[in-house]
């Protein structure tokens, strides 16, 4: 959570930083700020609200000519979102400014010590403690900024990505990370530092992903100097080439990123399958699996850890993996797993699923699994992310940047990758017959086109949305492979429209939720032909006889559900195991249009952030 952008070079820093912060608003958007050094003094402008509010405040300010600066967009952890708690935070002398993403867990005791030494605090943030701690080290130890940051960070418990600027040393930025990401863009005589590479994509393709516990001293007149926080050994930076383009991170004519990302799904799924699914040759190849396949085949158990939407993809994977490989699978919220002293055998395999590859709880769960000797396989979207680097092997989803806070294409591509994995393992293990394998390959290849067919029903779904936009509650029901989709559909609606929604296995309805059903209650039911159809039809009759309003996701040509439901959205027929990819699409569009019609901020829903880098 929280986005950081910093610049040092020859260009005007403020437009680069403000534009960069806008791209990072998915990480938090409750308050924001910028500090710029104009050659003589430091200017800090902060405000509650979004980066557009900062921009407006900035425009009302006297022009600031500065080629060095740091900026921040915040998702509050310590201290309410207001101007004072916004970053950058300034030290008591006024010389040091810091932007920070993460949490300093021992901030209270550090603050106490600093107060005893005469420091005062104006904000409620842990970051103000950190900036004064650095200043205190500078004063006591009489060391340069880089060393002072290094010493201060050894006293800190928690997670951080920081960039520090010192008014007395105005040609230098110091950046460091532990548990939160930082990317450094390396240009010609200029450097960019940001929470991900999107803020500098149009300026340079050369990027250094700062490693855990590393600190970088960045000056224009010198090469960047990187060292470990815990030692002075200088580390040669590894410069990678960025694969992303500017087009990837723009709205491309859509009203919202979420809508663009929903419509990108046919291509995103094709990209996920590319080079991996060769249906003519009858093979699935997952290069990262090759040398580890045996571990999977001998696995006692597969444990899946994830959060949010990725956890829902994990639930679909449980059905897929158990069906095709007959290996027992358990799916856990990473946040629960990490604190319950889990039993992990050395022949267990952990699959960690994460769009961002930065989710703090998932990272912590992976660390526990690794400590206990398990093999960890990652399914991530963001290339070079912390999870992709921490895991023993893994597959990227290749969905491209997902910017809308509500996850869409990440989910369907995660299921696609996990389908490939399950099918491949099932075939190698012999738990899936050659002919079934072949049949699944052919069907999987047709899924992107089927997603495109569903997207053509956008107008119908928009109309359905208008009938339900004023609901206060909503129930989502599904069975088997589509039970996780019911959970995901409900999550999408909650996240962006603020309508209370619950997902349930359809048969469980009788054990509670049925009491909620009356003529006001919308019930979304996934009732495709493959997958307990008759039973779901009975569930629909039960809802109808209690006057519930039914929106059904049905297979093309359905007759029985159409007689009962108020609205039906059709999806093309498919094999049962791939229906989650298809049934999810109308639910994404339904949530999107309900939220738009309620006037909600779809891409930046209240209180949420896309990348949850704090626990
Ligand atoms: C946040 C996002 C969700 C996402 C979850 C897990 O809550 O808003 O969309 O599913 O984090 O994120 P990850 O990046 O690990 O998939």
Boltz pocket constraint, residues with backbone or C-beta under 6 A from the ligand:
constraints:
  - pocket:
      binder: B
      contacts: [[A, 307], [A, 308], [A, 309], [A, 310], [A, 353], [A, 354], [A, 355], [A, 356], [A, 357], [A, 358], [A, 359], [A, 362], [A, 405], [A, 406], [A, 407], [A, 608], [A, 609], [A, 610], [A, 611], [A, 612]]
      max_distance: 6.0
